[in-house]
Amino acid sequence: MFSSFFPNPRYFFPAALLWTALTMALWYGLARDLGPQLSLGWLAGYPYPPAGADGADVAVESARNIWLFEYMIGTGALFVGLVRWLMPHPWWRWSVAVSALIVFLLWFQVQLDVMINTWFGSFYNMVQKALATPGAITQAEFFGQLLTFGGIAMVYIMTAVLTAFITSHYVFRWRQAMNDFYVAHWARLRHIEGASQRIQEDTQKFASTVEGLGASLVQALMTLIAFLPILWGLSSYVKELPLVGPVPQALVFVAVLWAAVGTAALAVAGIRLPGLEFRNQRVEAAYRKELVLGEDHAERAQPPTLHELFGHVRTNYFRLYFNFLYFNVVRYAYLQTSVLIPYIALAPSIVAGGMTLGVMQQVIRAFGRVEGSFQYLVQSWTTIISLISIYKRLRAFEATLRDEPLAAIEAEAAAR
């Protein structure tokens, strides 16, 4: 599943994590201050200004952002080159180079989201000023703020569309790599129940699901890194929490605690779903196989046999529906309650008039981003359940090729 597409996964993925940690440490420890000497931002009109120049603070921030983009691209390209040299693989261009490109695009979207969050604060403060004092702002200022948002949003849309296009090709290349590998070993795999479905359908589902979950995880981590300091700073406006009283960094405390509660609740509610999803695919495959055989052999797909096989399908679906019933009760109750959590946390500060409308919007939006990052498992739980089921089905191929015993659930089907 992984080695057909990625170079030596046992070493590649830990190396990628280690490289990410090292580049982050190097940026904050040294590289961030090397922009005036190494940045090429002057080519794009973002040079570092002389010390003491008018507007130097804003100009330095813009130039540093350009230097950060350069740093990300440079360290990413260096990692791709090292992997190409040390761990050659036929699919390295897609599995390594394009993976690095997708990570960069996801990170760039997070940076745009941070810019939008800052814009929300400025815009709503301006709206509050206009509503409190008629004529305090002009229409030109108002529409200027909207144009600023439009520019950021346009770049975000273009980046999101490009990311989706590249990701689609990426997923298909991964599927192609798995397909080629399994087809090359078809003689040893064909006896496994539903083998044709596993190669034709499960490889596509596995590649797209893992890529989706992986991209969501990367984006959640990047969002957390970007917005947690913002929420940490905005927590200074929240002096106390309802029923609890004063809590240091109250907003961060609430986000972490609420995400932990939701993750634990959904893990308990959905503990049986992966096994039921797996069995569901097995009984569907058995029923479909009998129907296909009946197209060519008159003695197959007789009504009693089909009735029995469809009975297994019916029983398993009804079990799945029942388990999803209480799982969805927990899930939707938690997600709907999450909408109110930041307002509940801000209640004492809002009532006391301890913040402006713009600050409140920034807090709620930053809180939502941080909380959403911590809720990665909550948001992805149903997809993870499906992935576990797909993984178990493809894992039978891996076990067969390695001459390992099949899992107990596979043995059940073989015995039947």
C-alpha positions as CSV (number, residue, x, y, z in Angstrom):
1,M,0.0,0.0,0.0
2,F,2.8,2.4,0.8
3,S,6.0,0.9,-0.5
4,S,4.6,0.7,-4.1
5,F,4.5,4.5,-4.2
6,F,6.8,5.9,-1.5
7,P,10.6,5.2,-1.2
8,N,11.2,2.9,1.7
9,P,8.3,4.2,3.9
10,R,9.9,2.9,7.1
11,Y,12.6,5.5,6.8
12,F,10.9,8.1,4.5
13,F,8.1,9.2,6.8
14,P,10.2,9.5,10.0
15,A,12.8,11.4,7.9
16,A,10.1,13.8,6.7
17,L,9.0,14.5,10.2
18,L,12.5,15.0,11.4
19,W,13.3,17.3,8.5
20,T,10.2,19.4,9.3
21,A,11.2,19.7,13.0
22,L,14.8,20.7,12.1
23,T,13.7,23.3,9.5
24,M,11.3,24.8,12.0
25,A,13.9,24.9,14.8
26,L,16.5,26.4,12.4
27,W,14.0,29.1,11.3
28,Y,13.1,30.3,14.7
29,G,16.7,29.9,16.0
30,L,18.7,31.4,13.2
31,A,17.3,31.7,9.7
32,R,14.5,34.2,10.4
33,D,17.1,36.9,11.1
34,L,19.2,36.1,7.9
35,G,16.6,37.7,5.6
36,P,18.5,41.0,5.1
37,Q,21.5,39.0,3.9
38,L,20.0,36.1,2.0
39,S,16.5,37.1,0.9
40,L,15.7,37.7,-2.8
41,G,12.6,39.6,-1.9
42,W,14.0,42.8,-3.6
43,L,13.4,41.1,-6.9
44,A,9.6,41.1,-6.2
45,G,9.7,44.6,-4.7
46,Y,10.0,43.6,-1.0
47,P,13.5,44.6,0.1
48,Y,14.4,45.0,3.7
49,P,14.3,48.7,4.5
50,P,17.0,50.6,6.3
51,A,16.7,50.8,10.1
52,G,14.7,53.9,11.2
53,A,12.9,54.4,7.8
54,D,9.3,55.5,7.8
55,G,7.0,52.5,8.0
56,A,9.9,50.2,8.6
57,D,7.9,47.9,10.9
58,V,5.3,47.1,8.2
59,A,7.9,46.8,5.5
60,V,10.1,44.4,7.5
61,E,7.1,42.2,8.2
62,S,6.3,42.0,4.5
63,A,9.9,41.3,3.6
64,R,10.1,38.6,6.3
65,N,7.1,36.9,4.9
66,I,8.7,36.8,1.5
67,W,11.9,35.4,3.1
68,L,9.8,32.7,4.8
69,F,8.4,31.7,1.5
70,E,11.9,31.4,0.0
71,Y,13.0,29.4,3.1
72,M,10.1,27.0,2.8
73,I,10.7,26.4,-0.9
74,G,14.5,26.1,-0.5
75,T,14.4,23.6,2.4
76,G,11.6,21.6,0.7
77,A,13.6,21.3,-2.6
78,L,16.7,20.3,-0.6
79,F,14.7,17.5,1.1
80,V,13.4,16.2,-2.2
81,G,16.8,16.2,-3.7
82,L,18.3,14.3,-0.8
83,V,15.5,11.7,-0.9
84,R,16.0,11.3,-4.7
85,W,19.7,10.7,-4.1
86,L,19.6,8.4,-1.0
87,M,16.3,6.5,-1.7
88,P,15.7,6.3,-5.4
89,H,12.2,5.1,-6.4
90,P,10.3,5.0,-9.7
91,W,7.5,7.1,-8.3
92,W,9.7,9.7,-6.4
93,R,8.5,12.6,-8.5
94,W,4.9,12.2,-7.3
95,S,5.4,10.6,-3.9
96,V,8.2,13.0,-2.8
97,A,8.3,16.1,-5.0
98,V,4.5,16.5,-5.4
99,S,3.9,15.7,-1.7
100,A,6.3,18.5,-0.8
101,L,4.4,20.8,-3.2
102,I,1.0,19.9,-1.7
103,V,2.4,20.6,1.8
104,F,3.6,24.0,0.7
105,L,0.3,24.9,-0.9
106,L,-1.6,23.9,2.3
107,W,0.8,26.0,4.4
108,F,0.3,28.9,2.1
109,Q,-3.5,28.6,2.5
110,V,-3.1,28.7,6.3
111,Q,-1.0,31.9,5.9
112,L,-3.8,33.5,3.8
113,D,-6.3,32.4,6.5
114,V,-4.2,34.3,9.1
115,M,-4.3,37.4,6.9
116,I,-8.1,37.1,6.7
117,N,-8.4,36.7,10.4
118,T,-6.4,40.0,10.9
119,W,-8.7,41.6,8.3
120,F,-11.8,40.6,10.3
121,G,-10.5,42.5,13.3
122,S,-9.8,45.7,11.3
123,F,-13.1,45.5,9.4
124,Y,-15.4,45.0,12.3
125,N,-13.6,47.7,14.4
126,M,-14.3,50.0,11.5
127,V,-17.9,48.9,11.3
128,Q,-18.3,49.6,15.1
129,K,-16.7,53.0,14.7
130,A,-19.1,53.8,11.8
131,L,-22.2,52.7,13.7
132,A,-21.2,54.5,16.9
133,T,-20.3,57.8,15.1
134,P,-22.1,58.6,11.8
135,G,-19.6,60.0,9.3
136,A,-16.6,58.7,11.1
137,I,-15.5,56.8,8.0
138,T,-15.9,57.4,4.3
139,Q,-17.3,55.0,1.7
140,A,-13.9,54.9,0.1
141,E,-12.4,53.5,3.3
142,F,-15.3,51.0,3.6
143,F,-15.0,49.7,0.1
144,G,-11.2,49.8,0.4
145,Q,-11.5,47.2,3.2
146,L,-13.7,45.1,1.0
147,L,-11.3,45.2,-1.9
148,T,-8.5,44.1,0.5
149,F,-10.5,41.1,1.5
150,G,-11.3,40.4,-2.2
151,G,-7.6,40.4,-3.1
152,I,-6.8,37.9,-0.3
153,A,-9.8,35.8,-1.2
154,M,-8.9,35.6,-4.9
155,V,-5.4,34.3,-4.1
156,Y,-6.9,31.8,-1.7
157,I,-9.4,30.6,-4.3
158,M,-6.7,30.2,-6.9
159,T,-4.5,28.3,-4.5
160,A,-7.3,26.0,-3.4
161,V,-8.3,25.2,-7.0
162,L,-4.6,24.5,-7.9
163,T,-4.2,22.3,-4.8
164,A,-7.4,20.3,-5.7
165,F,-6.2,19.7,-9.3
166,I,-2.7,18.6,-8.3
167,T,-4.2,16.3,-5.5
168,S,-6.5,14.6,-8.0
169,H,-3.5,13.6,-10.1
170,Y,-1.5,12.7,-7.1
171,V,-4.2,10.3,-5.8
172,F,-4.5,8.6,-9.2
173,R,-0.7,8.1,-9.4
174,W,-0.8,6.4,-6.0
175,R,-3.6,4.2,-7.2
176,Q,-1.7,3.3,-10.3
177,A,1.4,2.4,-8.3
178,M,-0.7,0.0,-6.1
179,N,-2.6,-1.4,-9.1
180,D,0.6,-2.2,-11.0
181,F,2.1,-3.9,-7.9
182,Y,-0.9,-6.0,-7.1
183,V,-1.6,-6.9,-10.8
184,A,2.0,-8.1,-11.0
185,H,1.2,-10.6,-8.2
186,W,-2.3,-11.5,-9.4
187,A,-1.6,-15.2,-9.6
188,R,-1.0,-15.3,-5.8
189,L,-3.8,-12.9,-4.9
190,R,-6.7,-14.0,-7.1
191,H,-8.0,-16.7,-4.6
192,I,-8.7,-14.0,-1.9
193,E,-12.4,-13.3,-1.7
194,G,-13.3,-10.1,-3.6
195,A,-9.8,-9.8,-5.0
196,S,-11.0,-8.0,-8.1
197,Q,-12.9,-5.5,-6.1
198,R,-10.0,-4.8,-3.8
199,I,-7.7,-4.0,-6.7
200,Q,-10.2,-2.1,-8.8
201,E,-12.0,-0.1,-6.1
202,D,-10.1,-0.3,-2.8
203,T,-6.8,1.0,-4.2
204,Q,-8.6,4.2,-5.3
205,K,-10.4,4.6,-2.0
206,F,-7.3,3.9,0.0
207,A,-5.2,6.4,-1.9
208,S,-7.8,9.2,-1.9
209,T,-8.8,8.6,1.8
210,V,-5.2,8.5,3.1
211,E,-4.3,11.6,1.1
212,G,-7.4,13.4,2.3
213,L,-6.8,12.5,6.0
214,G,-3.1,13.3,5.6
215,A,-3.7,16.7,4.0
216,S,-6.3,17.5,6.7
217,L,-3.8,16.5,9.4
218,V,-1.0,18.6,7.9
219,Q,-3.4,21.6,7.6
220,A,-4.7,21.1,11.1
221,L,-1.1,21.1,12.5
222,M,-0.2,24.2,10.4
223,T,-3.4,26.0,11.5
224,L,-2.6,25.1,15.1
225,I,1.0,26.5,14.8
226,A,-0.3,29.7,13.1
227,F,-3.4,30.4,15.2
228,L,-2.4,29.1,18.7
229,P,-0.1,32.1,19.3
230,I,-2.9,34.4,18.1
231,L,-5.4,32.9,20.4
232,W,-2.8,32.9,23.2
233,G,-2.4,36.7,22.8
234,L,-6.2,37.3,22.4
235,S,-6.8,35.4,25.7
236,S,-5.6,38.6,27.5
237,Y,-9.1,40.0,26.8
238,V,-10.7,37.1,28.7
239,K,-10.2,37.6,32.4
240,E,-12.5,34.8,33.6
241,L,-14.7,31.9,32.6
242,P,-18.3,31.3,33.6
243,L,-18.6,29.1,36.7
244,V,-14.9,28.7,36.8
245,G,-13.5,32.1,37.4
246,P,-10.1,33.4,36.4
247,V,-8.0,31.0,34.3
248,P,-4.7,31.8,32.7
249,Q,-4.9,31.7,28.9
250,A,-8.6,30.8,29.3
251,L,-9.4,30.5,25.5
252,V,-6.6,28.0,24.9
253,F,-7.6,26.0,28.0
254,V,-11.3,25.8,26.8
255,A,-10.3,24.8,23.2
256,V,-8.0,22.0,24.4
257,L,-10.5,20.7,27.0
258,W,-13.5,20.8,24.7
259,A,-11.7,19.0,21.9
260,A,-10.4,16.3,24.3
261,V,-14.0,15.7,25.5
262,G,-15.3,15.4,22.0
263,T,-12.5,13.1,20.8
264,A,-13.0,10.7,23.8
265,A,-16.8,10.7,23.4
266,L,-16.7,9.8,19.7
267,A,-14.0,7.2,20.2
268,V,-16.2,5.4,22.7
269,A,-19.4,5.8,20.6
270,G,-17.7,4.5,17.4
271,I,-15.5,1.7,18.7
272,R,-17.5,-1.0,16.9
273,L,-17.9,0.7,13.5
274,P,-14.6,-0.2,11.8
275,G,-15.3,-4.0,12.2
276,L,-18.9,-3.5,11.0
277,E,-17.8,-1.5,8.0
278,F,-15.3,-4.3,7.1
279,R,-17.8,-7.0,7.4
280,N,-20.2,-4.9,5.3
281,Q,-17.8,-4.9,2.4
282,R,-17.2,-8.6,2.7
283,V,-20.8,-9.6,2.6
284,E,-21.4,-7.2,-0.3
285,A,-18.5,-8.7,-2.2
286,A,-19.8,-12.3,-1.6
287,Y,-23.2,-11.4,-2.9
288,R,-21.8,-9.5,-5.9
289,K,-19.5,-12.4,-6.8
290,E,-22.3,-14.9,-6.8
291,L,-24.3,-12.7,-9.1
292,V,-21.4,-12.3,-11.5
293,L,-20.8,-16.1,-11.6
294,G,-24.5,-16.6,-12.3
295,E,-24.1,-14.6,-15.5
296,D,-21.9,-17.4,-17.0
297,H,-23.0,-20.5,-15.1
298,A,-26.7,-21.5,-14.9
299,E,-26.1,-23.5,-11.7
300,R,-24.8,-20.5,-9.8
301,A,-26.8,-17.6,-8.3
302,Q,-29.8,-19.8,-7.5
303,P,-32.6,-18.1,-5.5
304,P,-31.9,-19.9,-2.2
305,T,-28.2,-19.0,-2.4
306,L,-28.9,-15.4,-3.3
307,H,-31.6,-15.2,-0.6
308,E,-29.1,-16.4,2.0
309,L,-26.3,-14.1,0.8
310,F,-28.6,-11.1,0.7
311,G,-29.8,-12.0,4.2
312,H,-26.2,-11.5,5.4
313,V,-26.1,-8.1,3.7
314,R,-29.4,-7.1,5.3
315,T,-28.3,-8.2,8.8
316,N,-25.0,-6.4,8.6
317,Y,-26.5,-3.1,7.3
318,F,-29.1,-3.1,10.1
319,R,-26.3,-3.5,12.7
320,L,-24.4,-0.7,11.0
321,Y,-27.4,1.6,11.0
322,F,-28.1,1.0,14.7
323,N,-24.5,1.7,15.7
324,F,-24.4,4.8,13.5
325,L,-27.6,5.9,15.3
326,Y,-26.0,6.5,18.7
327,F,-22.7,7.5,17.1
328,N,-24.4,10.3,15.2
329,V,-26.3,11.4,18.3
330,V,-23.0,12.0,20.1
331,R,-21.4,13.5,17.0
332,Y,-24.0,16.0,16.0
333,A,-24.8,17.0,19.6
334,Y,-21.1,17.7,20.2
335,L,-20.6,19.7,16.9
336,Q,-23.8,21.8,17.5
337,T,-22.8,22.6,21.0
338,S,-19.3,23.6,19.8
339,V,-20.9,26.6,18.0
340,L,-21.8,28.1,21.4
341,I,-18.6,27.3,23.3
342,P,-16.6,30.4,22.4
343,Y,-19.6,32.7,23.1
344,I,-20.1,31.0,26.5
345,A,-16.4,31.5,27.3
346,L,-16.6,35.1,26.2
347,A,-19.8,35.9,28.1
348,P,-18.2,37.6,31.2
349,S,-15.9,39.7,29.0
350,I,-18.7,40.7,26.6
351,V,-21.1,41.7,29.4
352,A,-18.3,43.7,31.0
353,G,-17.5,45.5,27.7
354,G,-14.0,44.2,27.8
355,M,-13.5,44.0,24.0
356,T,-14.5,45.7,20.8
357,L,-16.6,44.0,18.1
358,G,-13.5,43.5,15.9
359,V,-11.6,41.8,18.7
360,M,-14.6,39.6,19.4
361,Q,-14.7,38.5,15.8
362,Q,-10.9,37.8,15.8
363,V,-11.3,35.8,19.0
364,I,-14.2,33.7,17.7
365,R,-12.5,33.0,14.4
366,A,-9.1,32.2,16.0
367,F,-10.9,30.0,18.6
368,G,-12.7,28.1,15.8
369,R,-9.4,27.5,14.0
370,V,-7.6,26.3,17.1
371,E,-10.5,24.2,18.3
372,G,-11.0,22.7,14.8
373,S,-7.3,21.7,14.7
374,F,-7.7,20.0,18.1
375,Q,-10.9,18.3,16.8
376,Y,-9.1,16.6,13.9
377,L,-10.1,13.2,15.1
378,V,-13.7,14.3,15.8
379,Q,-14.1,15.7,12.3
380,S,-12.4,12.8,10.6
381,W,-13.7,9.9,12.7
382,T,-16.2,8.5,10.1
383,T,-13.5,8.7,7.4
384,I,-11.0,7.0,9.6
385,I,-13.6,4.2,10.2
386,S,-13.9,3.7,6.4
387,L,-10.1,3.8,6.0
388,I,-9.6,1.1,8.7
389,S,-12.0,-1.1,6.8
390,I,-10.2,-0.5,3.4
391,Y,-6.9,-1.1,5.1
392,K,-8.0,-4.4,6.5
393,R,-9.1,-5.6,3.1
394,L,-5.8,-4.6,1.4
395,R,-3.9,-6.0,4.3
396,A,-4.9,-9.5,3.2
397,F,-2.9,-8.9,0.0
398,E,0.1,-7.9,2.1
399,A,-0.2,-10.9,4.3
400,T,-0.5,-13.3,1.3
401,L,2.6,-11.8,-0.4
402,R,4.6,-12.2,2.8
403,D,3.3,-15.7,3.5
404,E,1.7,-14.5,6.8
405,P,-1.5,-15.9,8.2
406,L,-4.7,-14.1,7.3
407,A,-6.5,-12.1,9.9
408,A,-9.3,-13.8,11.8
409,I,-12.0,-12.0,9.9
410,E,-10.5,-13.2,6.6
411,A,-10.5,-16.7,7.9
412,E,-14.2,-16.4,8.7
413,A,-14.9,-15.8,5.0
414,A,-12.6,-18.5,3.9
415,A,-14.3,-21.0,6.1
416,R,-17.8,-19.9,4.9
